[in-house]
Amino acid sequence: MDATVNPVQLAYELGHIDGGYAIRRFLRHPDDGGGEFTGHLYRQRWELAPEQAERVRARFRALAG
C-alpha cells in the first residue's frame, strides 16, 4: 500500500509557504468539479491517499501555470 500524504507535505512539495493552509481550505471546499474529499473526520488530521494527493497537485499546478 502506498503511503499517505498530509497538507503540509504537499504545500512544501508545491512551493507554498503557508504551512498547508491553502491546501486544507481546498480540501474543505473543493472547487475543481471533483466533488467532496471523503474519509476525513472533523478536527482530525488530513491524511490523503495517493489519488487524492494527485488531485490536489493537479489543482494547485493548474493555478500556478
C-alpha positions in Angstrom: 0.0 0.0 0.0 1.2 3.5 -0.9 1.9 6.0 1.9 -0.5 8.8 2.7 0.5 12.4 2.5 -0.7 15.4 4.5 -1.3 19.1 3.5 1.9 20.3 5.0 3.9 17.8 2.9 2.0 18.8 -0.2 2.5 22.5 0.5 6.2 22.0 0.8 6.3 20.0 -2.4 4.3 22.6 -4.3 6.4 25.5 -3.0 3.8 27.1 -0.7 5.0 28.7 2.5 1.7 28.8 4.3 2.0 25.5 6.2 -0.7 23.8 4.1 -3.4 26.4 4.8 -4.5 26.9 1.2 -4.5 23.1 0.6 -6.6 22.5 3.7 -9.0 25.2 2.5 -9.3 23.5 -0.9 -9.8 20.1 0.8 -12.8 21.6 2.8 -14.3 23.4 -0.1 -13.1 21.8 -3.4 -13.7 23.9 -6.5 -12.3 21.7 -9.2 -15.5 19.8 -10.0 -14.3 16.6 -8.5 -16.7 16.5 -5.5 -16.0 16.4 -1.8 -13.0 14.7 -0.3 -14.2 11.7 1.7 -12.7 9.8 4.6 -11.9 12.9 6.8 -13.2 13.3 10.3 -13.9 16.7 11.7 -11.0 18.1 13.7 -8.7 15.2 12.7 -5.6 15.4 10.6 -5.8 15.2 6.9 -4.1 12.1 5.5 -4.6 11.8 1.8 -4.5 8.7 -0.3 -2.2 8.9 -3.4 -5.1 9.6 -5.8 -6.4 12.3 -3.5 -2.9 13.9 -3.3 -2.6 13.8 -7.1 -5.9 15.7 -7.4 -4.6 18.4 -5.0 -1.3 18.6 -7.0 -3.3 18.9 -10.3 -5.4 21.7 -8.8 -2.5 23.8 -7.5 -0.3 23.2 -10.6 -3.2 24.5 -12.7 -3.4 27.6 -10.6 0.4 28.2 -10.9 0.5 27.6 -14.7 
